[in-house]
């Protein structure tokens, strides 16, 4: 299957079978990877005709981007729904770290990351969209949490977006490299807990309010 699915790019118009197409493509992409995923397999898995698939997504990259973006937004929304913005900031950061590491280590999270990186050279839009719907979205929402904590005096931060990016990276210490370069499963629950504890402790030591 080539990069084009045989039709000119067009705006995606959602319809009755839109979610059906996404779920079928999600299964095939996770199983076969981006390059090997075929129109026939996606249509078969989704239970739709190839014409229906083309009508929604004339380009395979558009389909992959929609799946990645939708899942990343869903994960971010789920994490946000479980966070009490008025709770002590250390508790909020711990919960955020748990959500970040859980998604990063999930089968879906790992596969999406690998596909986005693998396709980034040939299809930079894939990596760009993954960044903005994944890491950048997480950092933006972290920044909102940090800004509120600063207003309450719990944190003292000069550059909130940078601090949000720092915390997100602290949640990946050791885990991400092991995820990329070692066989799965790469980390134990104790490994993850150690990273989360370290991320919260280091962040609070740097930015915790003195009053």
Secondary structure, 3 states (H helix, E strand, C coil): CCCECCCCCCCCCCCCCHHHHHHHHHHHHHHHHHHHCCHHHHHHHHCCCHHHHHHHCCEHHHHHHHHHHHHHHHHHHHHHHCCCCCCCHHHHHHHHHHHHHHHHHCHHHHHHHHHHHHHCCCCHHHHHHHHHHCHHHHHHHHHHHHHHHHHCCCECCCCHHHHHHHHHHHCCCCHHHHHHHCCCCCCCHHHHHHHHHHHHHHHHHHHECCC
